[in-house]
Amino acid sequence: MKTPTLYIVVPCYNEEEVLPVTSGLFAEKLADLEKKGLCAPDSRVLFVNDGSTDRTWEIVTELSRRDPRFQGIAQSRNRGHQNAVLAGLMEARNRCDVTISIDCDGQDDLNAMDDMLRAYLDGCDVVYGVRARRDTDTVFKRVTAQGFYRFLRWMGAEVVYNHADYRLMSARALNAFADFHEVNLFLRGLVPLVGFKSTSVYYERHERLAGKSHYPLRKMLALAFDGVTSLSVKPIRLITLTGLVISLLSFVGILWALITGLTGHAVAGWASTACIVCFMGGIQALFLGVIGEYVGKIYLEVKARPRYIIAERTEEMEEKP
């Protein structure tokens, strides 16, 4: 197999503090990979500006002017991390043999790219970067993150445990992935559905080099919920099963009420009635909310709106592949 052209896809949102630091690390890594014969000289780093409100895009364009290895595209507005990664992958797929998506914060170990590319040269089309340990996380972060992956698997979403969006995908895998038209994106659950030969590379995750995280608990919970409702109908089936169980219990309750009433053992009281009414009202509201979430996702999918819109490109990216 010939030495592959690699595009490192880096989504960026308000990363003016960390980008000057990590851009140098990406350039050094490209040079190292080229020296080892793992990527071709025309390999590039592609930054995807996700509607940043700071100087991120100005930094990207300056980097591109100084070094042809840096390229950039800018979305017309903020569309979220998953759409930014998708935009970069789709823009890169006709320009390279293989892509590696990685966050801009410097937490993911760049040296894992060596093993990813070796796995690609051995015939793998998809290579997942997986955290070996979570020793640097707080107890709360570690418990919630591990629970996140277990919950997704239990709900039927096909995800790789402790894998986020640090992954290698070949051009062949990307071309197949381009046929997935979901508007509600959860890449770490969609990519395994593409198939092809895959493997995992394990690495240690570091502290963020600069700036602050753009993924607080609120966004993590929203991502988890999107992952479940985008990839699995198990919640709907659980609702059906729970409804069936409640119906059976209600039928037993009706029989009990009739028997006690006919035998003259009924006792007047509002507590039991209030509990039943509150329980049934609450459970119905919950079920309607989950069903409504699915209906909302159907609503968004049938609109078939574009998942990303590129507003600007750096000079080299303007050239057609």
C-alpha positions in Angstrom: 0.0 0.0 0.0 1.3 3.4 -0.9 2.1 6.0 1.7 -1.3 7.6 2.5 -2.2 11.3 2.3 -3.5 12.2 5.7 -5.9 15.0 6.7 -6.1 15.7 10.5 -9.6 17.2 11.0 -9.8 19.6 14.0 -13.1 21.2 15.0 -12.7 24.6 16.7 -15.1 26.7 18.7 -13.7 29.7 20.5 -10.2 28.2 20.7 -8.1 31.4 20.4 -6.3 30.5 23.6 -5.3 26.9 22.8 -5.0 27.0 19.0 -1.6 28.8 18.9 -0.3 26.0 21.1 -1.8 22.9 19.6 -1.3 24.0 16.0 2.4 23.7 16.5 2.0 20.3 18.0 -0.1 19.2 15.0 2.6 20.5 12.6 5.3 18.6 14.5 3.2 15.5 14.4 2.7 15.6 10.7 6.5 16.1 10.2 7.2 13.1 12.5 4.6 10.9 10.7 6.1 11.8 7.3 9.6 11.1 8.5 8.4 7.6 9.7 6.8 7.0 6.3 3.3 6.8 7.7 1.9 9.7 5.8 2.7 11.5 2.5 4.3 15.0 2.2 1.0 16.5 1.0 -0.8 15.6 4.2 -2.6 18.5 5.9 -4.2 19.8 9.1 -7.8 21.0 8.4 -9.3 23.3 11.0 -13.1 23.6 11.1 -14.3 26.9 12.6 -17.7 26.2 14.1 -19.0 29.8 14.2 -16.5 31.0 16.8 -17.1 34.5 18.3 -13.5 35.1 19.2 -10.3 35.3 17.0 -10.3 31.6 16.1 -10.9 32.1 12.3 -8.3 34.9 12.1 -5.7 32.6 13.7 -6.6 29.8 11.3 -6.2 32.0 8.2 -2.9 33.4 9.5 -1.6 29.9 10.1 -2.7 28.9 6.5 -0.8 31.9 5.1 2.4 31.0 7.0 2.3 27.2 6.4 0.6 25.4 3.5 0.1 22.3 5.8 -2.6 24.3 7.6 -6.0 24.6 5.9 -9.3 25.8 7.2 -13.0 26.0 6.6 -15.5 28.2 8.4 -19.2 27.3 9.0 -21.8 30.0 8.4 -22.8 29.7 12.1 -22.4 27.6 15.1 -23.9 24.1 14.4 -22.3 22.1 17.2 -19.3 19.8 17.6 -20.7 16.8 15.7 -21.7 18.9 12.6 -18.3 20.5 12.6 -16.5 17.2 12.6 -18.8 16.0 9.8 -18.1 19.1 7.8 -14.4 18.5 8.0 -14.6 14.9 7.1 -16.8 15.5 4.1 -14.6 18.3 2.9 -11.5 16.2 3.3 -12.6 12.8 1.9 -11.9 13.6 -1.8 -8.6 15.2 -1.0 -6.9 12.4 1.0 -6.6 8.7 1.6 -7.3 8.8 5.3 -8.5 11.2 8.0 -8.0 11.5 11.7 -10.5 13.6 13.7 -9.3 15.1 16.9 -10.3 17.9 19.3 -8.3 21.1 19.4 -7.6 21.2 23.1 -4.5 18.9 23.1 -6.0 16.4 25.5 -5.8 13.5 23.1 -2.4 11.9 22.7 -1.1 12.7 19.3 1.3 9.7 19.4 -1.7 7.4 19.1 -1.8 8.5 15.4 1.2 6.3 14.7 -0.6 3.2 15.8 -3.8 4.3 14.0 -1.9 4.7 10.7 -0.1 1.4 11.1 -3.5 -0.2 11.6 -4.8 1.5 8.5 -1.7 0.2 6.5 -2.6 -3.3 7.9 -6.0 -3.1 6.3 -8.3 -1.3 8.8 -10.7 1.3 7.5 -11.8 2.6 10.9 -9.5 2.9 14.0 -11.0 4.1 17.2 -9.0 6.1 19.7 -10.0 4.7 23.2 -9.0 6.1 26.6 -7.0 3.5 28.5 -7.8 5.0 31.9 -9.7 7.9 33.5 -7.3 8.5 36.4 -7.1 12.3 35.6 -10.9 12.7 35.8 -12.7 13.7 39.0 -14.8 11.0 40.6 -18.0 12.6 39.4 -16.7 12.9 35.8 -15.4 9.3 35.8 -18.7 7.9 37.1 -20.9 9.9 34.8 -18.8 9.2 31.7 -18.6 5.5 32.3 -22.4 5.5 33.1 -22.9 7.4 29.8 -21.4 4.6 27.7 -23.1 1.8 29.7 -26.4 3.6 29.4 -26.0 4.0 25.6 -25.2 0.3 25.2 -28.1 -0.8 27.4 -30.4 1.4 25.2 -29.2 -0.3 22.1 -26.8 2.2 20.7 -23.7 0.6 19.2 -20.8 2.6 20.7 -17.2 1.8 21.5 -16.6 2.1 25.3 -14.5 5.1 26.3 -14.3 6.4 22.7 -15.2 9.9 21.8 -14.4 11.4 18.4 -10.7 10.7 18.1 -10.7 8.2 15.2 -9.2 7.3 11.9 -11.4 6.8 8.8 -10.3 5.8 5.4 -11.6 7.5 2.3 -13.5 4.3 1.5 -15.3 4.4 4.9 -16.0 8.2 4.5 -17.5 7.6 1.1 -19.8 5.0 2.6 -20.6 7.3 5.5 -21.6 10.0 3.2 -24.7 8.0 2.4 -25.9 8.4 6.0 -28.2 11.4 5.9 -29.2 11.8 9.5 -29.7 15.4 10.6 -29.5 14.4 14.3 -25.9 13.4 14.5 -24.2 11.2 17.0 -21.0 10.2 15.2 -19.6 7.8 17.8 -22.8 5.7 17.3 -23.1 6.1 13.6 -19.5 5.3 12.5 -19.7 1.7 13.8 -22.8 1.2 11.5 -20.6 1.8 8.5 -18.9 -1.5 8.9 -15.5 -2.4 7.3 -12.6 -3.8 9.2 -11.9 -1.8 12.4 -9.8 -1.9 15.6 -9.0 0.3 18.6 -5.9 2.1 19.8 -5.6 2.9 23.5 -4.0 6.1 24.8 -3.7 8.3 27.8 -5.7 11.5 27.9 -4.0 14.7 29.2 -5.2 17.9 30.8 -6.4 20.6 28.5 -3.5 22.7 27.4 -5.3 26.1 27.5 -8.7 27.6 27.6 -11.8 26.0 29.1 -13.9 23.0 28.1 -16.9 23.7 25.9 -18.6 20.5 27.0 -20.2 21.0 30.4 -22.4 18.4 32.1 -25.5 19.9 30.5 -24.1 19.4 27.0 -22.9 15.9 27.8 -26.4 14.9 29.0 -27.9 16.4 25.9 -25.4 14.4 23.7 -26.3 11.2 25.6 -30.0 11.8 25.0 -29.5 12.6 21.4 -27.4 9.4 21.0 -30.1 7.2 22.4 -33.1 8.8 20.5 -31.1 9.0 17.3 -29.9 5.4 17.2 -32.4 3.3 19.2 -36.1 2.7 19.6 -35.6 0.9 22.9 -37.1 3.7 25.0 -40.3 3.4 23.0 -40.4 -0.3 23.6 -39.7 0.2 27.3 -42.6 2.6 27.5 -44.8 0.0 25.8 -43.7 -2.7 28.3 -44.1 -0.3 31.3 -47.6 0.6 30.1 -48.5 -3.0 29.8 -47.3 -3.7 33.4 -49.2 -0.7 34.7 -52.3 -1.8 32.9 -52.1 -5.3 34.4 -51.6 -3.8 37.9 -54.5 -1.4 37.3 -56.7 -4.3 36.3 -55.8 -6.1 39.5 -56.5 -2.9 41.5 -60.0 -2.7 39.9 -60.8 -6.3 40.8 -59.6 -5.6 44.4 -61.8 -2.5 44.6 -64.8 -4.4 43.3 -64.4 -7.3 45.7 -63.8 -5.0 48.7 -66.8 -2.9 47.7 -69.1 -5.9 47.2 -68.1 -7.5 50.5 -68.6 -4.2 52.5 -65.0 -3.8 53.5 -64.3 -0.6 51.6 -63.0 2.3 53.6 -63.5 5.9 52.4 -60.2 7.7 51.9 -58.5 10.2 49.6 -54.8 9.3 50.1 -54.9 6.2 48.0 -56.8 7.9 45.2 -54.5 10.9 45.2 -51.4 8.6 45.0 -52.8 6.7 42.1 -53.9 9.9 40.2 -50.5 11.5 40.8 -48.6 8.4 39.7 -50.6 7.9 36.6 -50.4 11.6 35.7 -46.6 11.7 36.2 -46.0 8.5 34.2 -48.1 9.7 31.3 -46.3 13.0 31.2 -43.0 11.2 31.1 -44.0 8.9 28.4 -45.5 11.7 26.3 -42.2 13.6 26.7 -40.1 10.7 25.4 -42.5 10.0 22.5 -42.5 13.8 21.8 -38.7 13.7 21.5 -38.9 11.0 18.9 -41.6 12.9 17.0 -39.4 16.1 17.1 -36.5 14.2 15.7 -38.7 12.9 12.9 -39.8 16.5 12.3 -36.2 17.6 11.9 -35.3 14.6 9.7 -38.1 15.0 7.2 -37.1 18.7 6.7 -33.7 17.4 5.4 -32.0 20.7 6.1 -28.3 20.9 5.3 -26.2 19.7 8.2 -23.5 22.3 7.6 -22.9 25.3 5.4 -19.4 26.4 4.6 -19.1 30.2 4.5 -15.3 30.6 4.0 -12.3 28.5 3.1 -8.6 29.2 3.2 -7.0 29.7 -0.2 -5.8 26.1 -0.8 -9.2 24.7 0.2 -10.9 26.9 -2.5 -9.2 24.8 -5.1 -11.3 21.8 -6.1 -9.8 18.4 -5.4 
